């Protein structure tokens, strides 16, 4: 487990914080599962009760942990996999509309459906290009900062809109649980919609990403 802890109480702001890798079997550390709205157990609450962390668990330089943590987040927020997932979702949705008939015609022939698919196609391509930008920086040995926040913010919102579009195109069937025999595409869009709602918080909230983009990307003053 990664643990960020203050090791110099007199240091200002982001200084005086250190980065540790801690064994979860350490005495005094316990967890409590957090169940999300998809009934999944992917996260835990972690509790420390008189837990002692050995000095050899320190990673990197003492009192410089904040900078290591933010660099870790920059890589986490790259969202490269999200762009690939969005393209796959779009391809499945296009195939569904071509193969599904309603009132004597294909869903793909309806203007409203074609418009939604066109918008989703443009957004999926933009998400791919933003991810390429991040991957290019990483390939050069650089750390993406506001570039990763741009990709994270856009891809998170884009996939949520795509999942919502898919459910609306499918109608009431699109809202069925993935275990239902009647749900289209194995309930992928219903599940994605619930999952993406949480990703607006995970890895840094939407508000945090916008602040990073504004200050570090656009050079705007701190509000």
C-alpha positions in Angstrom: 0.0 0.0 0.0 1.2 3.5 -0.7 1.1 5.7 2.3 1.7 9.5 2.2 2.5 10.9 5.7 3.8 14.1 7.2 7.3 13.6 8.5 8.2 17.2 9.3 5.4 19.0 11.1 7.2 22.3 10.8 7.7 22.3 7.1 5.3 24.5 5.0 2.5 23.3 2.8 3.6 20.5 0.5 7.0 20.0 1.9 7.7 17.7 4.9 5.6 14.9 3.5 7.2 11.4 2.7 6.2 8.5 0.5 6.1 5.0 1.9 5.3 1.5 0.6 3.7 -0.4 3.5 2.9 -4.0 3.9 -0.8 -4.4 4.5 0.0 -7.1 7.1 1.6 -4.5 9.3 0.1 -4.7 12.9 -2.4 -1.9 13.4 -3.6 -1.6 9.8 -7.1 -2.8 9.0 -9.5 -2.4 6.1 -13.2 -2.2 5.7 -14.7 -2.9 2.2 -16.5 -0.1 0.3 -19.3 -1.5 -2.0 -20.1 0.8 -5.0 -23.4 1.2 -6.8 -22.6 -1.7 -9.1 -22.3 -3.9 -6.0 -18.6 -4.3 -6.7 -15.9 -4.3 -4.0 -13.0 -2.4 -5.6 -12.0 0.0 -2.8 -11.5 -0.1 1.0 -11.4 2.2 4.0 -8.1 1.9 5.7 -7.6 2.4 9.4 -4.4 2.9 11.4 -4.4 2.1 15.1 -1.0 2.6 16.7 0.6 1.3 13.5 4.4 1.7 13.2 6.0 1.9 9.8 9.6 0.9 9.5 12.1 3.4 8.1 13.0 1.0 5.3 9.5 1.5 3.9 10.5 5.0 2.8 10.5 5.4 -1.0 12.7 8.2 -2.4 13.9 11.2 -0.5 12.5 12.0 2.9 10.1 15.0 3.0 9.8 15.0 -0.8 6.9 12.6 -1.0 4.3 15.1 -2.2 6.2 15.5 -5.5 6.4 11.8 -5.9 2.7 11.4 -5.2 1.7 14.0 -7.8 4.0 12.4 -10.4 2.3 9.1 -9.7 -1.1 10.7 -10.3 0.1 12.3 -13.5 0.7 8.8 -14.9 -2.5 7.4 -13.4 -4.5 10.2 -15.1 -3.1 9.5 -18.6 -6.4 7.8 -19.6 -4.8 6.0 -22.5 -6.9 2.9 -21.9 -10.0 4.9 -21.8 -9.7 6.1 -25.4 -9.4 2.5 -26.5 -12.4 1.5 -24.5 -14.4 4.3 -26.0 -13.6 3.2 -29.6 -14.7 -0.3 -28.7 -18.0 0.9 -27.2 -18.6 3.0 -30.3 -18.0 0.1 -32.7 -20.4 -2.1 -30.7 -23.1 0.6 -30.6 -22.8 1.2 -34.4 -23.1 -2.6 -35.1 -26.2 -2.8 -32.7 -28.0 0.1 -34.5 -27.3 -1.6 -37.9 -28.6 -4.9 -36.8 -31.7 -3.7 -34.7 -34.9 -2.9 -36.4 -37.7 -0.7 -34.9 -41.0 0.2 -36.6 -39.9 -1.4 -39.9 -36.5 0.2 -40.2 -33.0 0.0 -38.8 -32.1 2.1 -35.8 -29.1 3.3 -37.8 -31.5 4.9 -40.3 -33.0 7.3 -37.8 -31.6 10.8 -37.9 -31.5 11.2 -34.1 -29.4 8.0 -33.9 -27.0 8.9 -36.7 -26.5 12.3 -35.1 -25.7 10.8 -31.7 -23.3 8.3 -33.3 -21.5 11.0 -35.3 -21.0 13.1 -32.2 -19.7 10.0 -30.3 -17.3 9.2 -33.2 -15.8 12.7 -33.2 -15.3 12.6 -29.4 -13.8 9.1 -29.5 -11.3 10.3 -32.1 -10.4 13.4 -30.0 -9.9 11.2 -27.0 -7.5 9.0 -28.9 -5.5 12.0 -30.1 -5.3 13.4 -26.5 -4.0 10.0 -25.3 -1.4 9.9 -28.1 -0.1 13.2 -26.9 0.3 11.8 -23.4 1.9 8.6 -24.7 4.4 10.7 -26.8 5.5 12.6 -23.7 6.0 9.3 -21.8 8.0 7.8 -24.7 10.3 10.8 -24.5 10.9 10.2 -20.8 8.8 13.2 -19.8 6.1 13.4 -17.2 2.7 14.5 -18.5 1.2 17.0 -16.1 -1.7 19.2 -17.3 -1.7 17.1 -20.5 -2.7 14.1 -18.4 -5.4 16.1 -16.7 -6.8 17.2 -20.0 -6.9 13.6 -21.2 -8.4 12.4 -18.0 -11.1 15.1 -17.8 -12.1 14.7 -21.4 -12.1 10.9 -21.6 -14.0 10.5 -18.3 -16.8 12.9 -19.5 -16.7 11.5 -23.0 -17.2 7.9 -22.0 -20.0 8.9 -19.6 -21.8 10.7 -22.5 -21.2 7.7 -24.8 -22.7 5.3 -22.2 -25.7 7.6 -21.8 -26.2 7.8 -25.5 -26.1 4.1 -25.8 -28.7 3.5 -23.2 -31.0 6.2 -24.7 -30.6 4.6 -28.2 -31.5 1.2 -26.7 -34.5 2.6 -24.9 -35.7 1.0 -21.7 -33.8 -2.2 -22.5 -30.6 -0.3 -22.1 -31.3 0.2 -18.4 -31.6 -3.5 -17.6 -29.1 -5.2 -15.3 -26.3 -6.9 -17.1 -27.6 -10.3 -15.9 -30.9 -9.9 -17.6 -31.5 -12.1 -20.7 -33.1 -9.1 -22.4 -30.4 -6.6 -22.0 -28.6 -5.6 -25.3 -24.8 -6.0 -25.6 -24.5 -7.8 -22.3 -25.4 -4.7 -20.3 -22.1 -3.0 -21.2 -23.5 0.5 -21.5 -25.5 0.3 -18.3 -22.5 -0.9 -16.4 -20.2 1.7 -18.1 -22.6 4.5 -17.1 -22.5 3.5 -13.5 -18.7 3.0 -13.6 -17.9 6.3 -15.3 -20.0 8.3 -12.7 -17.4 7.2 -10.1 -14.4 8.0 -12.3 -15.4 11.7 -12.2 -14.0 11.5 -8.6 -11.3 8.8 -8.9 -7.8 10.0 -9.7 -8.7 13.5 -8.8 -12.1 15.2 -9.1 -13.2 17.1 -12.2 -12.7 20.4 -10.2 -9.1 19.4 -9.4 -8.4 18.6 -13.1 -9.8 22.0 -14.2 -7.6 23.8 -11.7 -4.5 22.0 -12.9 -5.3 22.8 -16.5 -6.1 26.4 -15.7 -2.9 27.1 -13.6 -0.3 24.8 -15.1 -1.6 24.6 -18.7 -3.0 28.1 -19.3 -0.9 30.0 -16.7 -3.9 31.5 -15.0 -3.4 32.9 -11.4 -4.6 30.9 -8.4 -8.1 32.0 -7.5 
